[in-house]
Amino acid sequence: MTSNGCGTFSSLALDTASVCNLACQFCFTGVNRRNGGDSLSLEESKQAIGFAHEHGVRELVIAGAGEPLMDECFWPAVDYANAQNMQVVLYTNGTLIDDALAQKIAAQIHRVLVKRNCMDHGAQDSVTGVPGSSLRMLAGLQALMSAGLRAPRLCAESYILRSLTKSLEEVLRYCRRNGLAPYFESLYTPNGDAPESLEDEALSNHELTQFFLRLATIDRCEFGIDTPLYVGARTYGEKPCPRLRTTFSVGCDGEVRLCVDPTKRLGNIRQEALSDILSQERVETVRGQNGFCCSFPTAWCEPGTLPQRPDNRQMITRG
């Protein structure tokens, strides 16, 4: 985004309606919202997209407060973004994707991240809370592959939890065998809606590093892939997260934040104009609060250590 009083951003993260057909046990938005909740109107979505485009943003990320493909405003918002020559990134659980929808997604969406936490169907159903969902999730992923999508446009996505680490090793193998990109991220938003058990599931910095090293060993020894690892990174094979400086989000309730961190609140589009909310002075003030973004919660670090800053690019040394 150009610096005419609006900060400098390259990506907009937009929530869709907080409605979902799954009941994931570690969902941040709360399983109680899966039958409906707040949502942006199409005009509000267009307002955010149009403002972002006018100020240089070229990427629209739609992860949703629920399942984006269940929101009636999703495709009109995508059409509007595509008309602005923006690249649309979609996070989806994949359960609604058949062959016809996969073809439409392949034609109109730049990058698709499909949820996959486990390859075992029983274990995946346990995570999502809906019997039979694993088969539908996998069918959606396979439909996208049949539509011609592969890495880097098609990813298998999962958060990293202690109980999922062994399962994610198998998801990694599935990705490599099928030409998909793995996207495993240890990123949690402390918004008060996440289950209390989440903190016990989070890996410490040391544990996360060891997990990444195990994945890298699988890549190197089984597939001949040398995956780079970086100190401070929360996503496998990625550099430390830059989103505190590159991304602003608009939630389904109109709340505007840096990245998607609720502690980095800038304002609300239902109360103020985006030009005021994203003023350079306000953005820099909020960026300077709390020291670190939600990617680096100090409570989950090794005792006596601090999380790495997002601009750290030091490589992890393999033993």
Summary of the structure (lengths in Angstrom):
residues: 319
radius of gyration: 19.0
end to end distance: 41.2
largest distance: 54.7
contacts: 1082
relative contact order: 0.13
helix: 39%
strand: 15%
